[in-house]
Every structure is written in C-alpha cells, then in structure tokens.
Amino acid sequence: MDKVSSDLTNYVFRCLDKKDKVELDVREVAAMYTTDVIANAAYGLDAKTLENSGESEFRRVGRQLYTFDRWSGLGRFLQALRPELARLIGYKRFDDDSSNFIRANVSNAMKERAKSGVRRNDLIDILLELKKMDIIGFDGNVISDDVLYA
C-alpha cells in the first residue's frame, strides 16, 4: 500500500505540473488507487493504473464489472431471487472478456509465484495452498482451477 500511495502522490503532482488549476474526478482517482491496491495486495500484480493515468487493463475491466444498467439490474435481481431464471435468460454477472482477463492474470500470478517460491501472504499464496490440498468439491471431484479463480 505504501508504493501505491506513493503512486497516488506522483499522479496528483503530475496533474499539477500541467496547469495552475486542476480539476480531478475524485471518484475516478479513488477507483484507480483502489484498483492498484487490490491488484497488488490480493494478486501481487502491479496494475500501474495511476502510473498510466487510468489507462490500464485492470481499470478497464473494473469499469466493465461495475457497469449498472437495466439489464444488469434485472439480471442481479433474478440471480439473487431466482438463479434458474437468470440462467434461463442467459444472464452472467461477469462477461467473458472480464472473466478471461481475471482468469489469465490469476493463473499467471500463481505460476510465477509457484516457480519463484516467493511468499507474500496474499490471495495468490492462499490459492496455491488450496491447490496443493486437492479439495474435493460437491461433485466428488478435485476442485478445478476455475473454481479457485472464481
């Protein structure tokens, strides 16, 4: 978090260097900061959202995941109350593009961490430990990597 806080300070100073007066969308700046903290603390990844002024894949996917419109509202409502109806109409909480992005990044982080042996006491370390345990799911099979990514 210290590094990301430093990135936040640098982002604000870069904005100030450009003009005498600066308007910042505090909600977007907070979202960029949060994206970088979550990517770093949970996944051990440097999303560089603040460094790239919000132009990162992590931020793009974050925007997609939290877009709310009538369709997503209806889908979430049905998913909470009648999941079978949500499936029937083809509603998915996360679109394929976002799911594939998260899956690929978590998979790569797990492979790199397993290869390097570095421990950060984060989500990736927990997932690696769970993977070693060969946990049996409700279907009687060892849980898949997709279940871990979810």
N, CA, C and O atoms as a DFTB+ gen file, in Angstrom:
600 C
 N C O
     1  1       0.825      -1.197       0.000
     2  2       0.000       0.000       0.000
     3  2       0.864       1.254       0.000
     4  3       0.464       2.289      -0.534
     5  1       2.056       1.160       0.602
     6  2       2.942       2.328       0.601
     7  2       3.337       2.716      -0.819
     8  3       3.345       3.897      -1.165
     9  1       3.664       1.719      -1.640
    10  2       4.053       2.016      -3.017
    11  2       2.896       2.638      -3.790
    12  3       3.088       3.605      -4.527
    13  1       1.699       2.089      -3.625
    14  2       0.540       2.622      -4.347
    15  2       0.209       4.021      -3.842
    16  3      -0.199       4.877      -4.628
    17  1       0.376       4.267      -2.547
    18  2       0.158       5.617      -2.013
    19  2       1.155       6.599      -2.621
    20  3       0.812       7.744      -2.918
    21  1       2.377       6.146      -2.800
    22  2       3.387       6.977      -3.459
    23  2       2.998       7.232      -4.915
    24  3       3.171       8.341      -5.421
    25  1       2.476       6.208      -5.585
    26  2       1.997       6.377      -6.965
    27  2       0.862       7.396      -7.021
    28  3       0.784       8.188      -7.961
    29  1      -0.016       7.379      -6.023
    30  2      -1.119       8.339      -5.965
    31  2      -0.579       9.762      -5.828
    32  3      -1.041      10.674      -6.514
    33  1       0.388       9.946      -4.952
    34  2       1.006      11.266      -4.775
    35  2       1.648      11.726      -6.081
    36  3       1.484      12.877      -6.487
    37  1       2.375      10.829      -6.736
    38  2       3.019      11.172      -8.011
    39  2       1.982      11.525      -9.071
    40  3       2.197      12.443      -9.863
    41  1       0.861      10.809      -9.094
    42  2      -0.208      11.095     -10.060
    43  2      -0.739      12.513      -9.854
    44  3      -0.889      13.271     -10.812
    45  1      -1.020      12.865      -8.606
    46  2      -1.553      14.202      -8.313
    47  2      -0.530      15.269      -8.694
    48  3      -0.899      16.284      -9.285
    49  1       0.738      15.065      -8.371
    50  2       1.765      16.045      -8.736
    51  2       1.940      16.156     -10.250
    52  3       2.180      17.247     -10.768
    53  1       1.822      15.036     -10.958
    54  2       1.889      15.100     -12.429
    55  2       0.737      15.940     -12.983
    56  3       0.924      16.715     -13.920
    57  1      -0.438      15.785     -12.407
    58  2      -1.596      16.592     -12.827
    59  2      -1.364      18.063     -12.528
    60  3      -1.731      18.923     -13.329
    61  1      -0.756      18.362     -11.382
    62  2      -0.498      19.750     -11.002
    63  2       0.580      20.393     -11.865
    64  3       0.560      21.604     -12.084
    65  1       1.512      19.594     -12.352
    66  2       2.584      20.125     -13.194
    67  2       2.062      20.666     -14.514
    68  3       2.693      21.529     -15.123
    69  1       0.934      20.175     -14.956
    70  2       0.404      20.545     -16.267
    71  2      -0.291      21.899     -16.268
    72  3      -0.302      22.582     -17.293
    73  1      -0.873      22.302     -15.138
    74  2      -1.673      23.523     -15.104
    75  2      -1.573      24.194     -13.744
    76  3      -1.088      23.612     -12.774
    77  1      -2.047      25.439     -13.698
    78  2      -2.127      26.134     -12.418
    79  2      -3.313      25.622     -11.605
    80  3      -3.227      25.452     -10.389
    81  1      -4.424      25.380     -12.307
    82  2      -5.616      24.843     -11.665
    83  2      -5.910      23.474     -12.262
    84  3      -5.778      23.252     -13.466
    85  1      -6.305      22.583     -11.398
    86  2      -6.568      21.227     -11.859
    87  2      -7.902      20.757     -11.295
    88  3      -8.187      20.928     -10.109
    89  1      -8.702      20.172     -12.152
    90  2      -9.922      19.517     -11.708
    91  2      -9.675      18.018     -11.766
    92  3      -9.294      17.478     -12.804
    93  1      -9.894      17.362     -10.651
    94  2      -9.734      15.916     -10.599
    95  2     -11.069      15.278     -10.267
    96  3     -11.789      15.741      -9.381
    97  1     -11.390      14.224     -10.977
    98  2     -12.571      13.432     -10.657
    99  2     -12.154      12.511      -9.503
   100  3     -11.525      11.475      -9.717
   101  1     -12.510      12.904      -8.294
   102  2     -12.058      12.186      -7.107
   103  2     -12.538      10.741      -7.112
   104  3     -11.832       9.846      -6.646
   105  1     -13.724      10.517      -7.631
   106  2     -14.236       9.151      -7.700
   107  2     -13.341       8.290      -8.597
   108  3     -13.030       7.152      -8.248
   109  1     -12.930       8.819      -9.737
   110  2     -12.066       8.073     -10.656
   111  2     -10.670       7.882     -10.059
   112  3     -10.082       6.808     -10.186
   113  1     -10.142       8.920      -9.411
   114  2      -8.820       8.801      -8.780
   115  2      -8.863       7.739      -7.678
   116  3      -7.944       6.929      -7.553
   117  1      -9.936       7.750      -6.884
   118  2     -10.079       6.731      -5.834
   119  2     -10.212       5.339      -6.452
   120  3      -9.677       4.370      -5.913
   121  1     -10.921       5.233      -7.581
   122  2     -11.066       3.939      -8.258
   123  2      -9.716       3.456      -8.787
   124  3      -9.408       2.267      -8.697
   125  1      -8.910       4.361      -9.336
   126  2      -7.582       3.965      -9.824
   127  2      -6.720       3.485      -8.658
   128  3      -6.038       2.465      -8.757
   129  1      -6.758       4.231      -7.553
   130  2      -5.988       3.861      -6.366
   131  2      -6.441       2.482      -5.856
   132  3      -5.614       1.616      -5.571
   133  1      -7.752       2.295      -5.747
   134  2      -8.294       1.037      -5.254
   135  2      -7.922      -0.120      -6.173
   136  3      -7.580      -1.204      -5.701
   137  1      -7.987       0.101      -7.467
   138  2      -7.605      -0.929      -8.436
   139  2      -6.158      -1.346      -8.214
   140  3      -5.852      -2.538      -8.175
   141  1      -5.267      -0.370      -8.069
   142  2      -3.850      -0.685      -7.862
   143  2      -3.618      -1.414      -6.533
   144  3      -2.820      -2.349      -6.472
   145  1      -4.311      -0.990      -5.473
   146  2      -4.144      -1.634      -4.163
   147  2      -4.627      -3.077      -4.225
   148  3      -3.937      -3.981      -3.752
   149  1      -5.806      -3.304      -4.805
   150  2      -6.344      -4.663      -4.866
   151  2      -5.450      -5.559      -5.723
   152  3      -5.146      -6.686      -5.332
   153  1      -5.032      -5.067      -6.883
   154  2      -4.167      -5.869      -7.755
   155  2      -2.872      -6.229      -7.037
   156  3      -2.384      -7.353      -7.155
   157  1      -2.322      -5.283      -6.300
   158  2      -1.054      -5.502      -5.611
   159  2      -1.218      -6.368      -4.369
   160  3      -0.485      -7.341      -4.188
   161  1      -2.174      -6.020      -3.514
   162  2      -2.318      -6.720      -2.233
   163  2      -2.895      -8.123      -2.398
   164  3      -2.451      -9.059      -1.734
   165  1      -3.867      -8.270      -3.268
   166  2      -4.511      -9.578      -3.417
   167  2      -3.762     -10.491      -4.372
   168  3      -3.591     -11.679      -4.101
   169  1      -3.315      -9.930      -5.495
   170  2      -2.741     -10.764      -6.549
   171  2      -1.238     -10.616      -6.729
   172  3      -0.627     -11.351      -7.504
   173  1      -0.644      -9.672      -6.017
   174  2       0.791      -9.466      -6.165
   175  2       1.167      -8.915      -7.529
   176  3       2.290      -9.114      -7.993
   177  1       0.224      -8.215      -8.184
   178  2       0.450      -7.675      -9.522
   179  2       0.491      -6.156      -9.488
   180  3      -0.207      -5.525      -8.695
   181  1       1.302      -5.582     -10.341
   182  2       1.376      -4.131     -10.446
   183  2       0.515      -3.696     -11.620
   184  3       0.930      -3.805     -12.774
   185  1      -0.691      -3.199     -11.328
   186  2      -1.637      -2.817     -12.378
   187  2      -1.237      -1.510     -13.055
   188  3      -1.617      -1.272     -14.201
   189  1      -0.482      -0.666     -12.371
   190  2       0.019       0.610     -12.906
   191  2      -1.099       1.519     -13.422
   192  3      -0.918       2.238     -14.405
   193  1      -2.237       1.480     -12.762
   194  2      -3.364       2.303     -13.176
   195  2      -3.068       3.779     -12.961
   196  3      -3.308       4.595     -13.851
   197  1      -2.552       4.130     -11.791
   198  2      -2.219       5.528     -11.516
   199  2      -1.061       6.000     -12.389
   200  3      -1.055       7.127     -12.885
   201  1      -0.094       5.127     -12.563
   202  2       1.071       5.471     -13.380
   203  2       0.669       5.778     -14.819
   204  3       1.270       6.631     -15.472
   205  1      -0.354       5.076     -15.306
   206  2      -0.816       5.253     -16.680
   207  2      -2.080       6.106     -16.772
   208  3      -2.816       6.030     -17.756
   209  1      -2.324       6.908     -15.755
   210  2      -3.468       7.840     -15.715
   211  2      -4.800       7.148     -16.010
   212  3      -5.639       7.676     -16.740
   213  1      -4.977       5.975     -15.437
   214  2      -6.245       5.268     -15.567
   215  2      -6.361       4.377     -16.784
   216  3      -7.356       3.671     -16.945
   217  1      -5.362       4.401     -17.636
   218  2      -5.408       3.585     -18.857
   219  2      -4.695       2.259     -18.625
   220  3      -3.565       2.065     -19.073
   221  1      -5.355       1.360     -17.928
   222  2      -4.794       0.025     -17.735
   223  2      -5.896      -0.995     -17.963
   224  3      -7.082      -0.686     -17.849
   225  1      -5.490      -2.200     -18.283
   226  2      -6.461      -3.269     -18.491
   227  2      -7.259      -3.522     -17.222
   228  3      -8.461      -3.781     -17.279
   229  1      -6.583      -3.446     -16.065
   230  2      -7.279      -3.681     -14.807
   231  2      -8.393      -2.665     -14.593
   232  3      -9.481      -3.024     -14.143
   233  1      -8.135      -1.419     -14.907
   234  2      -9.157      -0.388     -14.713
   235  2     -10.293      -0.565     -15.726
   236  3     -11.464      -0.385     -15.391
   237  1      -9.943      -0.917     -16.954
   238  2     -10.968      -1.144     -17.976
   239  2     -11.911      -2.267     -17.543
   240  3     -13.132      -2.142     -17.643
   241  1     -11.329      -3.357     -17.065
   242  2     -12.137      -4.486     -16.620
   243  2     -12.939      -4.095     -15.377
   244  3     -14.095      -4.493     -15.233
   245  1     -12.333      -3.324     -14.488
   246  2     -13.049      -2.852     -13.303
   247  2     -14.276      -2.038     -13.671
   248  3     -15.335      -2.187     -13.062
   249  1     -14.132      -1.180     -14.664
   250  2     -15.283      -0.395     -15.136
   251  2     -16.379      -1.315     -15.686
   252  3     -17.564      -1.129     -15.410
   253  1     -15.955      -2.307     -16.467
   254  2     -16.914      -3.249     -17.049
   255  2     -17.664      -4.023     -15.969
   256  3     -18.878      -4.207     -16.055
   257  1     -16.934      -4.473     -14.959
   258  2     -17.537      -5.297     -13.921
   259  2     -18.594      -4.546     -13.120
   260  3     -19.541      -5.152     -12.618
   261  1     -18.439      -3.242     -13.001
   262  2     -19.350      -2.476     -12.165
   263  2     -20.267      -1.554     -12.946
   264  3     -20.827      -0.609     -12.390
   265  1     -20.419      -1.824     -14.227
   266  2     -21.388      -1.084     -15.026
   267  2     -22.781      -1.555     -14.613
   268  3     -23.041      -2.753     -14.502
   269  1     -23.660      -0.593     -14.392
   270  2     -25.009      -0.938     -13.953
   271  2     -26.011      -0.290     -14.898
   272  3     -25.996       0.923     -15.107
   273  1     -26.874      -1.114     -15.462
   274  2     -27.955      -0.627     -16.319
   275  2     -29.195      -1.469     -16.023
   276  3     -29.188      -2.293     -15.108
   277  1     -30.240      -1.263     -16.784
   278  2     -31.481      -2.011     -16.519
   279  2     -31.280      -3.517     -16.646
   280  3     -31.766      -4.286     -15.818
   281  1     -30.561      -3.933     -17.688
   282  2     -30.329      -5.355     -17.923
   283  2     -29.548      -5.979     -16.765
   284  3     -29.923      -7.039     -16.263
   285  1     -28.468      -5.329     -16.341
   286  2     -27.681      -5.904     -15.244
   287  2     -28.479      -5.859     -13.940
   288  3     -28.350      -6.758     -13.109
   289  1     -29.299      -4.825     -13.753
   290  2     -30.137      -4.756     -12.556
   291  2     -31.133      -5.897     -12.504
   292  3     -31.312      -6.528     -11.463
   293  1     -31.782      -6.161     -13.630
   294  2     -32.728      -7.270     -13.711
   295  2     -32.000      -8.598     -13.491
   296  3     -32.471      -9.463     -12.753
   297  1     -30.850      -8.741     -14.140
   298  2     -30.078      -9.975     -14.001
   299  2     -29.648     -10.221     -12.568
   300  3     -29.755     -11.345     -12.077
   301  1     -29.162      -9.185     -11.884
   302  2     -28.739      -9.338     -10.490
   303  2     -29.931      -9.672      -9.592
   304  3     -29.830     -10.493      -8.680
   305  1     -31.050      -9.025      -9.866
   306  2     -32.265      -9.286      -9.101
   307  2     -32.666     -10.750      -9.251
   308  3     -32.924     -11.437      -8.262
   309  1     -32.716     -11.221     -10.497
   310  2     -33.080     -12.617     -10.736
   311  2     -32.055     -13.587     -10.158
   312  3     -32.411     -14.643      -9.635
   313  1     -30.788     -13.219     -10.257
   314  2     -29.744     -14.089      -9.737
   315  2     -29.887     -14.260      -8.225
   316  3     -29.623     -15.337      -7.689
   317  1     -30.302     -13.209      -7.552
   318  2     -30.470     -13.284      -6.107
   319  2     -31.715     -14.071      -5.707
   320  3     -31.689     -14.854      -4.757
   321  1     -32.812     -13.852      -6.449
   322  2     -34.077     -14.463      -6.049
   323  2     -34.409     -15.764      -6.780
   324  3     -34.958     -16.694      -6.189
   325  1     -34.080     -15.819      -8.035
   326  2     -34.403     -16.996      -8.861
   327  2     -33.250     -17.278      -9.818
   328  3     -33.348     -16.974     -11.007
   329  1     -32.167     -17.851      -9.322
   330  2     -30.989     -18.094     -10.170
   331  2     -31.283     -18.897     -11.432
   332  3     -30.649     -18.690     -12.466
   333  1     -32.247     -19.817     -11.346
   334  2     -32.567     -20.624     -12.526
   335  2     -33.146     -19.756     -13.642
   336  3     -32.917     -20.035     -14.819
   337  1     -33.900     -18.699     -13.288
   338  2     -34.425     -17.789     -14.305
   339  2     -33.303     -16.945     -14.917
   340  3     -33.300     -16.672     -16.118
   341  1     -32.364     -16.542     -14.084
   342  2     -31.224     -15.770     -14.593
   343  2     -30.436     -16.602     -15.604
   344  3     -30.024     -16.091     -16.645
   345  1     -30.229     -17.877     -15.298
   346  2     -29.535     -18.769     -16.233
   347  2     -30.357     -18.960     -17.499
   348  3     -29.813     -18.988     -18.604
   349  1     -31.654     -19.090     -17.335
   350  2     -32.544     -19.319     -18.467
   351  2     -32.492     -18.171     -19.478
   352  3     -32.523     -18.406     -20.686
   353  1     -32.414     -16.938     -18.990
   354  2     -32.347     -15.792     -19.909
   355  2     -30.913     -15.482     -20.344
   356  3     -30.680     -14.556     -21.120
   357  1     -29.952     -16.267     -19.835
   358  2     -28.561     -16.117     -20.275
   359  2     -27.785     -15.026     -19.557
   360  3     -26.767     -14.554     -20.063
   361  1     -28.260     -14.615     -18.370
   362  2     -27.550     -13.561     -17.635
   363  2     -26.303     -14.124     -16.972
   364  3     -26.348     -15.165     -16.317
   365  1     -25.196     -13.425     -17.151
   366  2     -23.949     -13.758     -16.461
   367  2     -23.473     -12.492     -15.771
   368  3     -23.416     -11.430     -16.390
   369  1     -23.134     -12.596     -14.506
   370  2     -22.691     -11.436     -13.733
   371  2     -21.428     -10.825     -14.340
   372  3     -21.283      -9.603     -14.386
   373  1     -20.524     -11.674     -14.800
   374  2     -19.269     -11.210     -15.382
   375  2     -19.211     -11.633     -16.840
   376  3     -19.411     -12.805     -17.159
   377  1     -18.939     -10.689     -17.720
   378  2     -18.848     -11.023     -19.137
   379  2     -17.604     -11.869     -19.401
   380  3     -16.679     -11.899     -18.590
   381  1     -17.593     -12.549     -20.535
   382  2     -16.495     -13.468     -20.862
   383  2     -15.145     -12.768     -20.915
   384  3     -14.142     -13.319     -20.460
   385  1     -15.111     -11.552     -21.469
   386  2     -13.864     -10.800     -21.582
   387  2     -13.256     -10.540     -20.197
   388  3     -12.061     -10.757     -19.992
   389  1     -14.067     -10.084     -19.264
   390  2     -13.582      -9.805     -17.904
   391  2     -13.155     -11.088     -17.207
   392  3     -12.107     -11.136     -16.563
   393  1     -13.971     -12.124     -17.341
   394  2     -13.643     -13.408     -16.710
   395  2     -12.325     -13.964     -17.243
   396  3     -11.493     -14.446     -16.475
   397  1     -12.142     -13.895     -18.556
   398  2     -10.897     -14.398     -19.155
   399  2      -9.696     -13.588     -18.705
   400  3      -8.625     -14.146     -18.467
   401  1      -9.863     -12.270     -18.583
   402  2      -8.773     -11.410     -18.120
   403  2      -8.364     -11.784     -16.697
   404  3      -7.179     -11.960     -16.413
   405  1      -9.349     -11.905     -15.804
   406  2      -9.051     -12.261     -14.412
   407  2      -8.430     -13.651     -14.348
   408  3      -7.431     -13.857     -13.659
   409  1      -9.017     -14.597     -15.059
   410  2      -8.510     -15.967     -15.066
   411  2      -7.046     -16.006     -15.523
   412  3      -6.216     -16.653     -14.886
   413  1      -6.736     -15.328     -16.604
   414  2      -5.367     -15.331     -17.133
   415  2      -4.388     -14.693     -16.152
   416  3      -3.286     -15.205     -15.955
   417  1      -4.783     -13.575     -15.532
   418  2      -3.881     -12.906     -14.607
   419  2      -3.656     -13.701     -13.329
   420  3      -2.532     -13.774     -12.832
   421  1      -4.718     -14.299     -12.791
   422  2      -4.557     -15.113     -11.582
   423  2      -3.728     -16.350     -11.906
   424  3      -2.854     -16.730     -11.126
   425  1      -3.992     -16.979     -13.048
   426  2      -3.225     -18.149     -13.456
   427  2      -1.743     -17.825     -13.597
   428  3      -0.888     -18.551     -13.088
   429  1      -1.445     -16.731     -14.291
   430  2      -0.039     -16.324     -14.461
   431  2       0.616     -16.000     -13.128
   432  3       1.766     -16.370     -12.889
   433  1      -0.113     -15.313     -12.262
   434  2       0.443     -14.967     -10.944
   435  2       0.727     -16.232     -10.144
   436  3       1.758     -16.327      -9.478
   437  1      -0.178     -17.201     -10.206
   438  2       0.033     -18.452      -9.471
   439  2       1.235     -19.216     -10.020
   440  3       2.032     -19.750      -9.249
   441  1       1.372     -19.273     -11.340
   442  2       2.506     -19.975     -11.941
   443  2       3.827     -19.307     -11.569
   444  3       4.787     -19.975     -11.185
   445  1       3.862     -17.986     -11.690
   446  2       5.097     -17.251     -11.349
   447  2       5.461     -17.422      -9.879
   448  3       6.625     -17.624      -9.536
   449  1       4.449     -17.339      -9.015
   450  2       4.696     -17.469      -7.581
   451  2       5.159     -18.867      -7.236
   452  3       6.057     -19.034      -6.410
   453  1       4.559     -19.884      -7.858
   454  2       4.970     -21.269      -7.605
   455  2       6.402     -21.489      -8.072
   456  3       7.178     -22.187      -7.418
   457  1       6.748     -20.885      -9.214
   458  2       8.100     -21.053      -9.756
   459  2       9.139     -20.326      -8.904
   460  3      10.213     -20.865      -8.638
   461  1       8.823     -19.111      -8.478
   462  2       9.800     -18.307      -7.741
   463  2       9.893     -18.698      -6.267
   464  3      10.938     -18.524      -5.641
   465  1       8.795     -19.230      -5.713
   466  2       8.793     -19.591      -4.299
   467  2       8.625     -18.404      -3.365
   468  3       8.694     -18.563      -2.147
   469  1       8.408     -17.224      -3.915
   470  2       8.213     -16.024      -3.101
   471  2       6.881     -16.128      -2.372
   472  3       5.884     -16.566      -2.946
   473  1       6.868     -15.721      -1.095
   474  2       5.625     -15.699      -0.315
   475  2       5.304     -14.254       0.044
   476  3       6.152     -13.512       0.538
   477  1       4.053     -13.874      -0.219
   478  2       3.603     -12.511       0.089
   479  2       2.438     -12.496       1.067
   480  3       1.958     -11.427       1.443
   481  1       1.976     -13.680       1.485
   482  2       0.822     -13.790       2.377
   483  2      -0.390     -13.066       1.808
   484  3      -1.044     -12.286       2.499
   485  1      -0.679     -13.335       0.544
   486  2      -1.813     -12.711      -0.131
   487  2      -2.719     -13.800      -0.699
   488  3      -2.531     -14.986      -0.428
   489  1      -3.696     -13.382      -1.482
   490  2      -4.653     -14.313      -2.054
   491  2      -3.978     -15.382      -2.906
   492  3      -4.388     -16.543      -2.873
   493  1      -2.964     -15.017      -3.657
   494  2      -2.274     -15.993      -4.514
   495  2      -1.646     -17.091      -3.662
   496  3      -1.715     -18.264      -4.030
   497  1      -1.041     -16.741      -2.546
   498  2      -0.473     -17.758      -1.654
   499  2      -1.563     -18.692      -1.120
   500  3      -1.359     -19.902      -1.026
   501  1      -2.707     -18.130      -0.776
   502  2      -3.821     -18.943      -0.281
   503  2      -4.305     -19.899      -1.375
   504  3      -4.549     -21.077      -1.113
   505  1      -4.442     -19.388      -2.595
   506  2      -4.893     -20.236      -3.698
   507  2      -3.901     -21.362      -3.977
   508  3      -4.302     -22.491      -4.260
   509  1      -2.617     -21.058      -3.897
   510  2      -1.603     -22.098      -4.108
   511  2      -1.697     -23.176      -3.029
   512  3      -1.557     -24.363      -3.323
   513  1      -1.934     -22.769      -1.787
   514  2      -2.089     -23.742      -0.700
   515  2      -3.334     -24.595      -0.918
   516  3      -3.296     -25.810      -0.723
   517  1      -4.435     -23.969      -1.322
   518  2      -5.664     -24.722      -1.589
   519  2      -5.463     -25.722      -2.720
   520  3      -5.970     -26.843      -2.672
   521  1      -4.721     -25.305      -3.728
   522  2      -4.478     -26.190      -4.874
   523  2      -3.692     -27.434      -4.443
   524  3      -3.937     -28.532      -4.943
   525  1      -2.751     -27.256      -3.517
   526  2      -1.955     -28.385      -3.019
   527  2      -2.795     -29.375      -2.216
   528  3      -2.449     -30.552      -2.115
   529  1      -3.907     -28.891      -1.642
   530  2      -4.711     -29.714      -0.738
   531  2      -5.628     -30.692      -1.465
   532  3      -6.198     -31.580      -0.831
   533  1      -5.783     -30.551      -2.773
   534  2      -6.683     -31.431      -3.536
   535  2      -8.053     -31.553      -2.864
   536  3      -8.504     -32.652      -2.542
   537  1      -8.694     -30.423      -2.664
   538  2     -10.005     -30.385      -2.012
   539  2     -11.052     -30.993      -2.944
   540  3     -11.068     -30.718      -4.144
   541  1     -11.909     -31.810      -2.381
   542  2     -12.972     -32.466      -3.139
   543  2     -14.216     -31.577      -3.104
   544  3     -14.661     -31.148      -2.040
   545  1     -14.759     -31.315      -4.278
   546  2     -15.957     -30.485      -4.383
   547  2     -17.227     -31.294      -4.186
   548  3     -17.177     -32.498      -3.935
   549  1     -18.372     -30.618      -4.303
   550  2     -19.673     -31.271      -4.126
   551  2     -19.904     -32.373      -5.149
   552  3     -20.663     -33.309      -4.898
   553  1     -19.252     -32.263      -6.301
   554  2     -19.458     -33.265      -7.350
   555  2     -18.564     -34.496      -7.175
   556  3     -18.611     -35.422      -7.985
   557  1     -17.746     -34.502      -6.107
   558  2     -16.879     -35.645      -5.842
   559  2     -15.530     -35.573      -6.523
   560  3     -14.707     -36.476      -6.369
   561  1     -15.286     -34.493      -7.287
   562  2     -14.010     -34.327      -7.977
   563  2     -13.169     -33.263      -7.276
   564  3     -13.686     -32.426      -6.536
   565  1     -11.861     -33.315      -7.526
   566  2     -10.966     -32.286      -7.001
   567  2     -11.369     -30.955      -7.633
   568  3     -11.626     -30.885      -8.835
   569  1     -11.422     -29.902      -6.818
   570  2     -11.850     -28.615      -7.356
   571  2     -10.893     -28.154      -8.452
   572  3      -9.678     -28.333      -8.364
   573  1     -11.472     -27.567      -9.468
   574  2     -10.694     -27.154     -10.641
   575  2     -10.054     -25.789     -10.410
   576  3     -10.395     -25.066      -9.474
   577  1      -9.123     -25.465     -11.291
   578  2      -8.517     -24.139     -11.236
   579  2      -9.573     -23.053     -11.412
   580  3      -9.475     -22.002     -10.779
   581  1     -10.575     -23.277     -12.250
   582  2     -11.639     -22.288     -12.442
   583  2     -12.368     -21.979     -11.144
   584  3     -12.754     -20.835     -10.906
   585  1     -12.560     -22.991     -10.304
   586  2     -13.200     -22.755      -9.009
   587  2     -12.289     -21.885      -8.155
   588  3     -12.760     -20.975      -7.473
   589  1     -11.008     -22.154      -8.185
   590  2     -10.067     -21.311      -7.431
   591  2     -10.063     -19.879      -7.957
   592  3     -10.040     -18.934      -7.169
   593  1     -10.085     -19.708      -9.261
   594  2     -10.078     -18.367      -9.838
   595  2     -11.345     -17.602      -9.460
   596  3     -11.309     -16.393      -9.233
   597  1     -12.456     -18.321      -9.396
   598  2     -13.727     -17.672      -9.041
   599  2     -13.659     -17.132      -7.626
   600  3     -14.629     -16.551      -7.140
